[in-house]
Amino acid sequence: MSILGHFRRDGDGFTGRLASLSLDATVRLAPPTRTFAKGPDYLVFVGEAEVGAAWRAADTSGALLNVKLDDPAWPEPINARLMATEDGVLPLTWIRRDPPEKPASPPPAPPE
C-alpha cells in the first residue's frame, strides 16, 4: 500500500492533498446534498469537479472511509482507504488491485 496523501477533518468533511508521480491536487471530501440507501457518504472534489466518492468503512481494517477516485485519463479507478490515526492527520492509502491470474497452460496433447 502506498500513501497518496494526508487529510484532516474540516467541518463535516475532510480536506487534504494528493501527490504521486503524476498527480498533485488539493482534494475535498464533502457529504452529498442528497443521500440514497446505497449512495456514498461523501463526494470527492478537486475544485468544483467531482472525481470520486467515499463510503464509511464497515470493517476492522482501521479505515474511516473507503474511497474510489477516477479520472478519464486513468485506465481504471483508484481504490484507497482514509485511515484513522490518533494525531488527526489521516493518511489516504492506495489499495492496489492484484493483477489478474494468468490462465494455466493447457496440458500437452497426447501422442498419436
C-alpha positions as CSV (number, residue, x, y, z in Angstrom):
1,M,0.0,0.0,0.0
2,S,1.2,3.5,-0.8
3,I,0.2,6.7,0.9
4,L,-1.3,9.0,-1.7
5,G,-1.9,12.0,0.6
6,H,-2.8,13.2,4.1
7,F,-6.2,14.7,5.2
8,R,-7.7,16.5,8.2
9,R,-11.2,16.8,9.3
10,D,-12.8,20.0,8.0
11,G,-16.2,20.7,9.4
12,D,-18.4,17.8,8.3
13,G,-15.9,16.7,5.7
14,F,-12.2,16.3,5.1
15,T,-9.5,18.2,3.1
16,G,-6.1,17.2,2.0
17,R,-3.6,16.9,-0.7
18,L,-2.9,14.0,-3.1
19,A,0.5,13.6,-4.5
20,S,2.1,10.9,-6.7
21,L,4.5,10.9,-9.7
22,S,1.7,12.1,-11.9
23,L,-0.8,13.7,-9.5
24,D,-0.7,16.8,-7.3
25,A,-4.1,18.1,-6.2
26,T,-6.0,19.6,-3.3
27,V,-8.9,17.4,-2.5
28,R,-12.1,17.9,-0.5
29,L,-14.5,15.2,0.7
30,A,-17.9,16.6,1.4
31,P,-21.3,15.0,2.3
32,P,-23.6,14.8,-0.7
33,T,-26.6,17.2,-0.8
34,R,-28.9,14.2,-1.5
35,T,-28.5,10.8,0.1
36,F,-29.5,7.3,-1.2
37,A,-29.7,4.0,0.6
38,K,-26.6,2.6,-1.2
39,G,-25.1,6.0,-2.2
40,P,-21.8,7.4,-1.0
41,D,-21.4,9.1,2.4
42,Y,-19.0,11.6,0.8
43,L,-18.3,13.0,-2.6
44,V,-14.7,13.8,-3.6
45,F,-13.9,17.1,-5.3
46,V,-10.9,18.8,-6.9
47,G,-12.1,22.4,-7.1
48,E,-15.6,22.0,-8.4
49,A,-15.0,18.8,-10.3
50,E,-16.4,15.6,-8.7
51,V,-13.6,13.0,-9.0
52,G,-14.9,10.2,-6.8
53,A,-16.9,9.0,-3.8
54,A,-16.3,7.6,-0.3
55,W,-18.2,5.2,1.9
56,R,-17.9,4.7,5.7
57,A,-15.8,1.6,6.3
58,A,-17.7,-1.3,7.9
59,D,-14.7,-3.5,8.6
60,T,-11.9,-3.8,11.2
61,S,-9.1,-2.5,8.9
62,G,-8.8,0.7,10.9
63,A,-10.1,2.7,7.9
64,L,-12.6,5.6,8.3
65,L,-13.6,5.6,4.7
66,N,-13.3,3.5,1.6
67,V,-12.6,5.9,-1.3
68,K,-12.8,5.5,-5.1
69,L,-11.1,8.1,-7.3
70,D,-11.5,8.3,-11.0
71,D,-10.2,10.4,-13.9
72,P,-10.8,10.0,-17.7
73,A,-7.1,9.9,-18.2
74,W,-6.6,6.8,-16.0
75,P,-7.0,3.3,-17.3
76,E,-9.1,2.4,-14.2
77,P,-10.3,3.9,-10.9
78,I,-8.1,4.0,-7.8
79,N,-9.4,2.4,-4.6
80,A,-8.0,3.8,-1.4
81,R,-8.7,4.0,2.3
82,L,-8.7,7.0,4.6
83,M,-7.1,5.6,7.7
84,A,-7.8,6.6,11.3
85,T,-4.9,8.0,13.4
86,E,-4.5,9.4,16.8
87,D,-2.8,12.6,15.7
88,G,-5.6,13.9,13.4
89,V,-3.5,13.6,10.2
90,L,-5.3,10.9,8.2
91,P,-3.3,9.1,5.5
92,L,-5.0,8.1,2.3
93,T,-3.6,4.7,1.3
94,W,-3.8,3.3,-2.2
95,I,-5.2,-0.2,-2.4
96,R,-3.5,-1.7,-5.5
97,R,-5.6,-4.4,-7.2
98,D,-3.9,-7.7,-7.7
99,P,-3.1,-8.4,-11.3
100,P,-5.4,-11.0,-12.9
101,E,-4.2,-14.5,-12.7
102,K,-2.7,-15.9,-15.9
103,P,-4.6,-18.9,-17.2
104,A,-2.8,-22.2,-16.7
105,S,-1.2,-23.6,-19.8
106,P,-3.2,-26.4,-21.4
107,P,-1.9,-29.9,-20.8
108,P,0.2,-31.3,-23.7
109,A,-1.7,-33.2,-26.3
110,P,-1.4,-37.0,-26.0
111,P,0.8,-38.6,-28.6
112,E,-1.0,-40.2,-31.6
